């Protein structure tokens, strides 16, 4: 699926997460038996999805722009790459 700013994303129930040592977050995908380490920004996005259950990509982008000092175009590109990776790893699902 091609992600756009109007794509709705939400977490899938096959993982667990934990904050560790400062600003890093560890994800564990139970089904695949794999784990992932997220930096501060990735952990922030993950936390948003845990709290809100379902968000549009542009809503996540707005939160990132409020929280971090980043150019809007760079934010959008990096966010799309990050969400695409989560989608490919089956950690989130997306719908229009």
N, C-alpha and C positions, 0 to 999 in steps of 0.2 A: 504494500500500500504506500502510495506517495503521501507524505505528510505535508499539510499546509497549515497556515495560521488558524484555520477554522476546524482542524481535526480535533476530535475529542479523544483524550488519552486517559487511561486508568490502569492501576496496578492489577496484575493477575495474582491469584491467591496462592501461588506455589513457591513463595519465598518468605524469608525473614530478614530483618535488618537490625543493625546495632551500631550505635555511634561509639567510636573508639579513639583514644588518643587525639585530643584536639578536635579538628574539623573533618576528620575522615569518617566515612560510613562504610560498613561492610555489609554486603548483600549475600544471602545464601539462597540459591535456587535448589529446592529440595528435589524436584523431578530430575534435573540434569546432574545434580551432585556437584555443581560448580559454585564458586564464590567470586565476588567482584568487589573491588575497592574503589569507592567514589571519593573524589576530592570535595572541598567545601561547597563548590557550586553544584556538583552532582548530588551531594547530600541534601542541599537546600531544595533542589527540584524533587528529590525522592520524598522529602518531608512534606512538601506541598501536596504531592499526590496521596500520601498517607492521610493527611488531614482532610482534604477536600473530596477524596474518593474518585473524582472525575473532573478534569479541567480541559478547557480548550487551549491549544498551543499558545494563542495570543495572550491568554490570561497568565500563563506561566511566564511568558516573555515580559509582560508588564511587571510582574513581581520581581523578576530578575533585575530589570532596569531600575526599580525602586531600591533594591537591596545592594546592588553592586555598581561600581563605577566602570561602565562598559559602553561602548558605542552601540547604538541600536542594530546596525547591520551586522556587526560582529556577534552580538548577542543572538540574533536570529539564526545566523549560520551555525554557530556552535550548538545552540539549542536543538536545531533540526538534526544535526549529526548525533548528538547525545541520545535524543529520543529514538532515532532510527536504530542506533545500536541496541537500546533497550528492547525495541520491537523485535529485532532480529534474534535476540537472545531469549525471547518469549518471557520477558519480565513485565511488559505492559501490553495492553491491547489498544487498538485505535479504531475509531469509527468517524464517519462524516456526519 
